[in-house]
Amino acid sequence: MKIGYIRVSTAEQNTIRQEILLRDLGVDEIYIDKASGKSTDRPELKRMMEYVRYGDTVIVESISRFARNTKDLLELVDKLRQKEVEFVSKKEAIDTTTPTGVFMLTIFGAVAQLEREYILQRQNEGIAIAKSQGRYKGRKPIEHPDLKSTVVQWRAGEITATAAMKRLDMKPSTFYRKVKKF
């Protein structure tokens, strides 16, 4: 079977371009993640890695859609190799069934990681410059109109912390940080 894997970094990004490419390549099944590539802890990637079996081929649009650093890339491809599953990256024209393909995979993986590190470096430099000019203040804090009354109810034991977080639509770290201010 030909198995396609697609990843975009955020839920707002579109997967259509990658889907069309993979369908044109005749993939039988597609797994789509809308999550950062900096970690391999992605639900659809995990499902795909469990699903593939001997003789399958995993096809991606580019290495950067599969993994963002060389270590993760090589570990994922090694897991596929142990299951006797081929890996093909269309953009880089990599096929891991050959020694040259494995070598090129390593090189392109290192280049993808370097590119990601350059992007982060430029982003941090831009933020530092904007901060020094007083133009960057970070994201706006979450201000919920019911925060104070909800905290009062929580402290009085009328509701649980979980219920308070759900009512305010806040993650635990945000909730407890906000509570400290009262």
C-alpha positions in Angstrom: 0.0 0.0 0.0 1.0 3.6 -0.6 0.5 5.6 2.6 0.6 9.4 2.5 1.5 11.6 5.4 0.7 15.3 5.5 1.5 17.9 8.1 0.9 21.6 8.5 1.9 23.6 11.5 -1.4 25.1 12.6 -5.1 24.3 12.3 -5.6 27.4 10.1 -3.2 26.2 7.4 -4.5 24.4 4.4 -3.5 20.8 3.4 -5.1 20.8 -0.1 -1.8 21.3 -2.0 -0.2 18.3 -0.2 -3.4 16.2 -0.6 -3.6 16.8 -4.3 0.1 15.8 -4.8 -0.3 12.6 -2.8 -3.6 11.6 -4.5 -1.8 12.2 -7.9 0.9 9.8 -6.7 -1.8 7.2 -6.1 -1.7 6.9 -2.3 -4.3 4.6 -0.8 -4.5 6.2 2.6 -3.6 9.6 4.0 -2.8 10.7 7.5 -3.0 14.4 8.3 -1.6 16.3 11.3 -2.1 19.9 12.0 0.7 20.3 14.5 4.2 21.6 14.9 6.9 19.3 13.4 9.4 20.0 16.2 8.1 16.9 18.0 7.1 13.4 16.8 4.3 13.4 19.4 1.6 13.8 16.7 -1.6 11.7 16.8 -1.8 10.9 13.1 1.9 10.3 12.7 1.6 7.7 15.6 -1.4 6.1 14.0 0.4 5.9 10.7 3.5 4.4 12.2 1.4 1.7 13.9 -0.6 1.0 10.8 2.1 0.6 8.2 3.4 -3.0 7.5 5.8 -5.0 5.4 5.8 -3.8 1.8 4.1 -0.5 2.3 5.5 2.8 1.2 5.2 6.0 3.1 5.2 9.1 0.9 5.5 12.7 2.0 5.6 15.9 0.1 8.9 16.9 1.7 11.1 15.9 4.6 10.1 19.0 6.5 6.5 17.8 6.6 7.7 14.5 8.2 10.3 15.7 10.7 12.0 19.0 11.6 15.3 17.7 12.9 17.7 15.1 11.7 17.5 12.9 14.8 13.7 12.5 14.6 13.8 12.0 10.8 16.4 9.2 11.1 14.6 7.6 14.0 11.3 7.6 12.2 12.8 6.2 8.9 14.7 3.6 11.0 11.3 2.4 12.5 9.9 2.2 9.0 12.9 0.3 7.8 12.6 -2.2 10.7 9.0 -2.9 9.5 10.4 -3.2 5.9 8.4 -0.1 4.9 9.9 2.2 2.2 10.1 6.0 2.7 9.8 8.4 -0.2 10.0 12.2 -0.1 8.7 13.7 -3.4 10.4 17.1 -3.1 13.8 15.8 -2.4 13.4 12.7 -4.6 14.5 10.4 -1.8 13.9 6.7 -1.9 15.3 4.8 1.1 15.4 1.5 -0.7 18.9 2.4 -1.9 22.1 3.2 0.1 22.3 6.5 -1.9 18.8 7.3 -0.8 19.6 6.8 2.8 22.7 8.9 2.5 20.7 11.7 0.8 18.0 11.5 3.5 20.6 12.2 6.1 22.0 15.2 4.2 18.5 16.7 3.5 17.4 16.1 7.1 20.4 18.0 8.3 19.7 20.8 5.9 16.0 20.9 7.0 17.1 21.2 10.6 19.6 24.0 9.8 16.9 25.8 7.9 14.5 25.6 10.9 17.3 26.9 13.3 18.0 29.8 10.9 14.2 30.7 10.9 14.1 30.6 14.7 17.3 32.7 14.9 15.9 35.4 12.5 12.6 35.4 14.4 14.3 35.9 17.7 16.5 38.7 16.3 13.5 40.4 14.8 11.6 40.2 18.2 14.7 41.6 20.0 14.9 44.6 17.6 11.1 45.3 17.9 11.3 45.1 21.7 14.2 47.6 21.8 12.2 50.0 19.6 9.1 49.5 21.9 7.1 47.9 19.1 6.8 44.4 20.4 5.0 43.7 23.6 4.2 40.0 23.2 0.7 38.7 22.9 -2.2 40.3 24.7 -3.1 38.7 28.1 -6.3 36.7 28.4 -8.9 38.8 30.1 -12.1 37.0 31.0 -15.0 39.0 32.4 -15.9 36.3 34.9 -12.4 35.6 36.2 -12.8 37.4 39.5 -16.2 35.9 40.4 -15.0 32.5 39.3 -11.9 32.7 41.5 -14.0 33.8 44.5 -16.3 30.8 44.0 -13.3 28.4 43.6 -11.6 29.7 46.7 -14.8 29.4 48.7 -15.0 25.8 47.6 -18.2 26.2 45.7 -16.6 24.9 42.4 -13.5 22.8 41.7 -10.5 24.1 39.9 -11.3 22.0 36.9 -14.8 23.5 36.7 -13.3 27.0 37.0 -10.8 26.3 34.2 -13.6 24.9 32.0 -15.8 27.9 32.7 -13.0 30.3 31.8 -11.7 28.2 29.0 -8.2 28.3 30.4 -5.4 25.8 30.7 -4.2 25.0 34.2 -1.0 27.0 33.9 -2.9 30.1 32.8 -5.5 29.7 35.5 -3.1 29.3 38.3 -0.9 32.2 37.1 -4.0 34.4 37.0 -5.2 33.2 40.4 -1.9 34.4 42.0 -2.8 38.0 41.1 -5.9 38.0 43.3 
